[in-house]
Amino acid sequence: MSFFKEFEEFANKKEELLDSTCNFKNTDIPVIQTFDELKEGYSFGDMRKDRVKMLDQQLTNISKTIKCKTDFIPFIEPWHCMGVYANSFGCKIKWSDVKDPDTLCAIDKPEDVYDLKPDLKNSELMNMTMDTIRYFQDKVGTSIPITTCDPNSPMLCASLVLKTDVFLMSLMTNPKEIHHLIDLTTKVFLEFYQRQLDLLKNPAFPGHGYIFTKNAKGICVSEDNLAQLPPAVFEEFEVPSLEKIAEKFGGVYVHSCGNWIHNLDTVLKIKGLKGINFHSSPVEMDPEIVLKKIKASGKDIAVFTDFGQIGIKWSDNFKDEKDAYVNWFLKKICYDGIPKGVFITTFDNYPKITKYGYGYCRENISVEQASNDYNWIKNEIKKLTGE
């Protein structure tokens, strides 16, 4: 059997549970597990700048992922760096062989926003992204879905264009200039995302940061300033942009790292919100609080969350990671039985090895070991819920 045929059969088997979860009719919890291992002889920098190696790396990990037990349908992603949208404003990219590229600000004074003239046609990173999508499609056709580049939200893009600390201060001191800047980044977002969709023949929705299903509507947006901003500021400066995105693309999913529980109520009020993505841990987001707030809102809002690893050592308060997974993570997810519209991960290897937006499994394990983890989690869910 060819690899593409194997992928098609695998994806077809997974679609029913994923689709039912997207429609809040699931009777089980999708458990997301993927391999994301750096191929021997490749550097971290190769994975960001070299589209040939990027595709080879992703296809290698996809071929391993579809051999293990998981409820995830893999997709391909042209992930060069976070600064693709910001590059159209003149932001330079500093490449590295050992970490993600840095995006260097284009301006460092809020008054300079009026001089900004985004140039999508001549943006090196936008052209690179479009060429990468073309290369991917030339090699895989429509056999494997392809998503867009990491879609930085208008506010996140603005905080890269204007020096970040200055941007955050200017939200208070220069609101007029920041509104102008975010208006510009919103227009760039809408235009460049549409350009990518016009090129894609089999787009993976909602895209980077979320779970692909064939019938999904809307797009996922990276909003990594949520943890830093007061609700009133986020509502004034960013919510209108997210609602424009939702209106144009059939809905919006919001991702942010960190602890942004103070902004959750504001996010849940966004018109066109389809879902949210966050990291679950005592130092980031508490999934039980999130699920209770969603229930209180009366809305159908999907959730994709992982078993967080950043800023925490689970063994400090639990016997080991598996003990923490059951007695903290799963108990909170299943506080009221099988939750509707919720996707969870197995164990997360981040930040120990490279990750391309959806790498979830224990570090350096075999397909058999990963499948055993999946079976163990499914069994623990049954014990907790009686279902």
N, C-alpha and C positions, 0 to 999 in steps of 0.2 A: 504494500500500500504506500502511495506517495505521501510525503509529509503534509501537503496541502489537503489531501483527502482525509488523512488522519485528523488534521485540525478541524475540518468541517464536521466530521462525525462527533468529535469531542464537543464542539460548540453546540451542536444540535441537542446533545444530551443535557447540557447545562441550562439551556434557555428557559425551560419551563419554570424552574425554581426562581431564577433571576427575574423573569418577567412577572411572576406572581408576587414577588417581593416588591418590585417597583409599583405594583398596583395594590399593595397592602392587603393581599389575599393569601400570603404565605402561611403554611402550617409548619414550617421548619425555618431555621436560621441559616442563610448562606454563609459558609465558612471559606474565607478567601485565603488562598495560599499560592505563592508563586516563587520561582527560583530567580535569583538575580545575582549571579556570580560572575566576577571579572574573569574573562577568558585568558588563559595562559598566553603570555607574550603581548598582551594589550595593556596600555596604561590608562589611568583615569582620564587623562587628556584625550586619548584616542576616542573614548566614548562620547566626548562632547564635540569634537571638531571634525572628525573623520567619518563621513556618512557611510562609507563602505564598511568600516569596522563597527560603526554603530548598528547597522542593520544585521551584520553577522552576529554580533553580540546578542542582540535582542532575539533573533531567530534561534540561536543556540539555547537561550534560556526558555523560550516558548516551547521548544521541542522537549525540554525536560519537564516543564510545568504540566504539559498535557499528558504526561505519563504518570503523574501522581494524582492522588485524590484531592480535589479542590472544587469549589463552586464558582470558579473564576474563568471567564473567557478572555484570554490575552488579546492585546492589540499592540500595534507598533506606534512609536512616538518619536517625532523629530525634535528631541530635546538637546539643543545646543547650549542654552544658558537661560537664565531668568531675564536677561536684559534685552530680549528681542524687540519688544515694543519700545522700550526706552532708547534703543539704538537709533530709531528714526528721529529722535530729538537731538542727536549728536553725542549721546553717551558712548564712551569707548568701552571695550571689553578687554579685561586682563585675563588671558588664558593661563591655565595651570595644569601640570601633570599629576597633581596630588589631591586636588579638590575642585569643586565647582568654580567656574570662572567668576570673577568679580565684575560688577557693573560700576563704572566710574561716573560720577555725576556730571551733567552738562553745565549746570550753573550752581552758584553758591549764594546768590542773593535773590530774595523773592521778587524784587522789582524787575529782574531780568526775564521774568516769564513772558513779558510782552514782546520780547525779541525772538522768542522761540518760533521756529517755522518747521514743523515736522516734515520730513522728506521720506515718504514710504518708497518711492521709486528707486532711490539711490541708497537706501539703508542696506549695509553689508549683511547684517544679521537677518533681515527680512528676506533678502534675496537668497541667502544661504538656506533659510528654512524652506522657502518655496522650491529651491533646487533639490533639497533633501526629500521633500514630499514626492517630487517627480521621480527621483531615483528609486525611492521605495516602491512607488506604484509600478515603475518599469520592471522591477524585480519580482514583486509578489502579485501584481494585478489587483484583483478584488478578492483574492483568496483569504486574506487576513485584513481585518479592519485597521485603518490608520486614523489617528487623531491629529489634532493641531499641535503647535508648540504650546508650552506652558502658558496659559492665558492669565498673565498678571492683570489684576483688576486695575481700573483707572487710577484709584488712589495709590495702590502699590507701585504702579508705574511712575506716578507723580513723585513718590518718595525716593525714587531712583534718579529721576531727572534733576530734581532740586536736592542738594545735599541733605541727607536724611535728617540730621539733627536740626538743621535750619527749617526743613519742611515741617517738622513736628512743632517747633516754636511758632512758625508762621501761621499755623492753624488758628492761633490765638491773636497774634500781632498783625498779621496781614491777610485776613480772610478773603478780601477781594481778589488778591493775587492768586491765592490757592484755588478759589472757585474758577478763575480763568484757566489755571493750569489743568485742573481736573476736567474742565470742559474740553480742553485740547486732547488730553489722554483718552477721554471717552470716545471722541470722534475717531481717533487712531485705532482704538480697540475695535470699534464696530466695523471699520473699513477693513482692517487687516484680518480679523477673524473671518469676515465674509469672503475675502480673497482666498483664504485657505480652503474654506468650504466649497467654493466654486471649483477648486482644483481637485478636491478629493472625490473619488468615485465610490468609495465605501467607507464613509466617515464613522469613527467610533464615538458615539455619544454616551454619556455627557463629556467624556474626554479625560484629560489629565486630572488625577486626584479623585476619580470616582470609578464605579463599576459599570462596564459596558454591557448593555443589552440591546437586542435588535430593535426593540420598540421604544427605547428611551427617547424622551423629548427634552430639549434644553441643553445648556452647556455648564460645565463646572469652571468656576473662577477662583484663582488664588488671591486671597484677601489677608495677607499675613501681617497687617497692622492692627487687626482686631484686638489683640491682647494689650496693645499699648494705648488705645483711644477710649475716652469717655463716651458713653452712649449718645449723648447729645451731639458731640462732634461727628461721630460716625454717621448719625442720622442726617445731619445737615449736609455734610460734604460728600458722602459716598452713596447713600441709599438711592438718591435720584439716578445716579449712573447705573447702578445694578438693576434698577427697574427698567431703564432703557434697554439694557442688555437682555433682560427677561422678555421684554415685549418683542424685540427683534428676533430672538432665537428660540422662542417657545418655552421659556423658563430659565431659571438660573439655580445652580447649586453653588454653595459657598464653602470654601475650604480656608481654614487658618490653623497654623500651628499655635502652640502656647495655651494659656488659660484665658479664654475670652467669655467665661460664663456671665460676666457683667454685661456683655453685649448681646447675649442670646435673645432676650426678649425683643430687642430692636431688630435683629436679623430675622426673627420669626414673623415680623410684621411686613417684610419686603414683599411687594406685590409681584407675583410670579415665582416666588421661591418654591423650588421642587425638593431640595434636600441640602444636607450639610455634611461636612467631613471634618473630623477632628481626631486628635490623639487622646486616648483615655489613660489617665493615671492620676494619682493623688496630687501631682504637681502641675497637671494640665487640666483636662476636662473630666468631670465626673459623669459617666454616661447615664446613671440613674436620674440625676438632677435634670439632665438634658431631656430624657424621655418623658419625665413627668411634666416638664414645661411644654413640650410639644403636645402632650395629651391635653393639658389645660388650655392650649391655644385653640383646640378644636379643629386643627388643620391636619391634612395628610402630608407630612414632611418626612422624607426618607432620611436615613442615617447610615453613613459608612464610617466606622471607627476602628482603629487598630489598638492593640495592646501596647501602650506607649513604653518607650525605652529612654527618652531624653530626660536628663536631670533626675533620674531615679535609679536606685539599686534595690530591686524588689526583695532580695534576700535579707535586707536590713530588718524587714518587718514580717516576712513570711519564710516558711521552711525552705522554699526554692521558688523558681519562676513558675512551675506548674501549680504549686499551691496558691500563689498569687493570682494566677490566671483563673482558677476556679473560684476561690474565696473572696476575691475582690472584683475582677473583671466580669466573669460570667454571672455571678450573683447579682451584680448591678444591672447587667443587660437583661437578665431574666427575672427581675424583681416581681413582675406581674405576669409570668408565663412567657410564651413565645411572643416576642414583640413583632408587630407588623411593620414592614418597610425598613428593616434593619439588617445591614451587612456587617459582619465582623471578620477580623483576620485571625490567623493562627499566631505564631510567635514572630516577632519582627527582628530582623538582623541589623537594622539601622541603629547607630551609624557605623557599625564595624566594617562593612564593605559597601561597595557602590550600590546605588539604588536609583531606579529610573521611574519613580512615581508609584510603583505597585509591587515592590519586592518584599514579600512577607513569608518568611520561614526561618527556622533556626539556622545558624551559621554552619556551613560545611557539613550538611547532612545529605544522605542518599534519598532517592525517590521512595524507597521502602520506608525509611525513617519518617519522611514527610507524610506519607500516607498513614503511618501509625499515629502521628500527631493529630491528623484530621479525624481519624476514627475515635481517638480518645476524647477529643473535644465534642464530637457529636454525641458520644455516650454520656459525657458529663452534662450536656444540655438536657438530655432525656431524664437524667437523675434529678436535675433541678426543677424541671417543669412537669414531669410525669407524662410527657407527650412523646 
